[in-house]
Amino acid sequence: MNCAVSIDLDGIACYYRIHGLGQAPAELEHAILERALPRASALFAGRGVHVTWFVIGRDCDGDAGLPDRAARLANADRLRTLATAGDELGNHSYSHPYDLARMGAREVDTEITSCDRVLRAMTKLIRGFRAPGYDVSPAMLETLARLGYRYDSSIFPAPAYYAAKAVVMGALAAFGRPSGAVMTNPRALAAPADPYRPAMSAPWRRGQAPLVELPVAVTPWTRVPAIGTSLLVAPAWARARIITAMAKRKFFNLELHGIDFADAEKDGIPGELALRQPDLRIPIDDKLARVDAMLDTIAKHWDFVTLADVAVEAQRDE
């Protein structure tokens, strides 16, 4: 059985949008790649685990006339070093628009191909994509197929997660602070939870696409989210129970986020965000210890691989 660890490198501004907090502090624009990424990469490298990093292209683009060019080039250097060491870099769109699945085909194509351009300056092997907000569309699959990608990993068939998200978004709207996030196509909630070949016109069901879908982890039957952020804030007994339940699956697509490796106090993240983002209220040493313990448990049941490795196997089986 295989476990693929992937980390979405969403910047602090993404969380300000989710929580309706307005503009994020400019000095934190690169906090995830400058501070959280080195902590995460050191932990996984120390265990010999190769990670799939989903990269927002804009954060590493030194050729688009953006401010902080030196910082963006430094971000690219960090990721290039990881790719050279055997990690995988994946496409997470160019600017992380949460409504990407609702955009027209041309806009979708621009977001994906622009990130692809940036990534290919760091590594030639770009195999996978994850959409912002877990919302995938036929237009995305069209572009991914044209680029020759092997997989998409955007489907997250977790009804409880989306129910909680709807409640939070409704509350924010009621208080006049609408969230920048969007609700996912509800048909994705009933999508297969194991790897499958999707239909090009309906990514949430089986079909004959030239790439495979690698859904983000949920437990069998109950479809409880088994993602890193949820596991980190859960009590130890609940964390152990979820991982034990996942042992019934042959594939564990363990998704984390860069913010899971951030520390509000050490990284200067304002309290207005830490109050709303529970993982930020956990000291970084405690979070690293929890991730390390999770990896110990997971290693008893699964072999660690990248998502690209899983895609090759899934395509062969399909």
N, C-alpha and C positions, 0 to 999 in steps of 0.2 A: 504494500500500500504506500501511496505517495502523499506527501504534504508539501505544498508550495507556499512559501511565505512571500507576500507582496506588500509593499508599502507605498501608499499614495502620498506624494509629496505636496499636498495642498498647503498653500501659504496661510499666514495668519489672516490675511484679508478675506479669504474664503469663509472663515468662521465668523468674522464680523458681518459678512453678508447673511449667513445662515441665521444669526441671532438678531438681525435688524439693528445693528449697532452703528451703522454709518461707516465713515471712512476709518480704516485702520491706521495706527501710527506709522508714519513713513519709515521710521528707523527700524521697524520690525519686518519690512518687506522681505528680507532675505533670512530671517531668523531660523526658519525651518531647515534650509539648506546649509546655513553657516554653523548652526549650533546643534540642532536635533539630529541631522543626518550623520555627523561624525560619531555621536553616541550610539546610534542604531547600528551603523556599519561596523564599529568596533566590537559590539556585542556579538553580532552574527559571524564576523570574521574569526573571532576568538573560538567559535564553535565549529568553524569550517562549513557554515551554512551559506549557500549562495541564494541571494534574495533577488526578486523582481521588483525594480523601482519604477513606479509610474510617475513620469516626469511631465510637468507643465512647461511647454516649450518656451514661453515668454521669459521664464525665470532664468533661462540659460542662453538666451539669444543675445549675442554681442554684436550682431550685424544689422539690427533693425532701427538704429538711431534712438534707442531707448535710454533713459537716464540710468546712472549707476552701471555703466558698461563694464567697468572693472569687476564689480561684484558678480555680474551675470557670467562673465568669462571665468571667474573663480569657481562659480557653481558648476559650470560645465567641466572644468578640470577635475573637480571632486568626483563627478559622476563618470567621467572618462576613466579615471583611475579604478573605480569599482568595476566598470565593464571589462577593463583589461585584466582584472583579477578573477573574472569568471562570473560576475553578477550579470543580470539581464536588465536592460533599460526598456521600458514600455511607454507607449504613447498615451498621454492623459489629456490631450487637446492642447491647443496653443495658449488659450487664455482662461480656461476653466469656466465657460458659461454654463450655469446650471440648467438653462433651458435649451441646451444644444439639441436634444431630441426633438424639439419643436421648431427648430430652424429649417429653412429651406435647404435643398440639396447643395446649392452652391456655397452657402455659408458653412455648412457641415464639412464640405470638402476642404474649404480653406482652413478651418480649424485643425483638421486632422493632418493635412499635407504640410501645413506650416510647422507643426510640431515634429512631423517626420523629418523635415529638412534640418531642424536643429539637432535632432537625435543622431542623424547620420554624420554629423560632424564629430560625434563622440564615439560612435560604434556603427559598423555596417550592418549588424544583424538586428533589425527591428522586426519583431514577430507578433507583438500583441498590443491591444488597446483596451483601456477602461474608460468609460464615459463618466463625466462629472455627474454625481447624484444617482448613479446606477441606472440611468434611463437610456436605453438604446433604441435606435430607429432603423428602418430599412435603408435610409440614406447613408447612415454610418456604415452599415454592412457593405453597401455598394462601393464606398471609397476604400474600405479595408480590403475588399476582394481585389480591387484594381491595383492596390499597392502590394498585393501578394502576402498580406498578413496571414498568419496561421490561426490566430484565435482572437476572440473578443472575450473579455471577462467583466461584463457590466451587469449581468442579471443577478439580482439579489432577492430570491423568492421568500421573503420573510414578512408575512402579514402583520405580525405584532410590531415590527419595526416601523412599518408605514402607518399603522394606526397611531402609534405614539408620535410620529412625525406630524401627522395631520392635526393632532391635538395641540402640539406646540405651535405649529404654524397658525392655527386658528386663534390661539391665545395672543400671539404676537400681533396679528391683524387687529384683534379687538382693542389692543392697547395702542394702536396707531403706529406700530413698528413692524410693518410687514417683512417677512423673511425673504431673502433673496433666493432661497431654495424653491424647487417646484416639486409637485407630486409626480411620482412615476406612473407610467401607464399601468393601470390595475391588472391588465392581462399578464404582466410579468410575475405577479404573485403566484400564479398557478404554473409557472414554467418548470421544466424538469430541474431537479436540484443536483443532478450528476451531469458530467460532461455530455454534450450532445451536439449534433450538427443542426443548426437552426434553418428555418425557412427564410429566404432572403426578404420576403414581403411581410413576415411576421416573426421577428427574432425570438419571441417567447414560446414558440412551438417548434417541434422537430421538422426538418426539411432536408434540402440538399445543397446548402451553401458550401462554397469551397473552403470555408474556415469553420472552426468549431467554437462553441460557446462553453466557457469554463465558469459556471456560476460561483458566486461568493458563498462561503460556507454557511449552511443552516443545518440544524440537527434533523435526523430522520423523523418522519411523521409529524412532530410538533412544529418543525421549522423555526426553532428558536435561533436567533442570530448567534453565530459562532465567530464573530470578528474580534480583532484584538482590542478595540476600544471598549466594547461591552465586557469582554473578559477581564480587562484590567480593573474596571471599577466594581466588578461583581465580588461578593464575598468568596473566600477561598473554597468553601464547600460547593458553591454554585459553579465556580470556574472548573473545579474537578468534575462535577457532574456533566457539564456541557461537553468537555473534552472526552469523557468516557462515552457519552452518547455518540459522539462523532466517530468513535472506533468502529461503528457499524458501517461506515462508509469507506470505500476503497480510496477515495481522494478527499483530502482536506485542503480547501483553498482558504488559507488563513490570511485574511487581509488586515493590515494595520495602517495607521496614518503617521505621517511625520510628527504631528503634534503629540502623539503618544510618547514621544521621546523628548518633549519639551518640558521645561520647568518654569512655572510662572514667576517665581522669585528670582532665580538665577538668570533667566532670559529677559527679564523686564517686561513681562506680559501684564497689561493692566488688569486690575481686579474686576472691571466690568465684564471682561471675557471669562476670566477664571471662575466667576460666580455662575456662569451659564454653561461652562465646559467642564464637567466633573473630573475628567482625567487630569486637568491642569491643577487640581487641588491635591494631587498626590505627589510628594517629593520625588524627584527623578531617581534617586537611589532605590526607593521602594518600587518604582515602576520597572526599573531595570531588573530588580530581583524577581518581580512577578513574571516578567517575560522570560527570564532565564529558567524559572521553575516550570513554566508552561512548556518550554522547549524540552526540558528533561522528560516531562510526561509524554509529550508528543513523540519523542524519539523512541519510546518503547513500542509504539504501534506503527509508525510511518517512517519511510525514508524521505529525506529532504531533497527536493529537486526544484528547478525553476518552472514557471508556467509554460515556457516554451517547450521544455521536456515533456510536460503533461500533454500539451497539444499534439506533439508528434505521436504519442501513444494513442491518444483519443482519435486522431484521424485514421490511424491504422485499424482501430477497433470498429469505427463507424463504417 
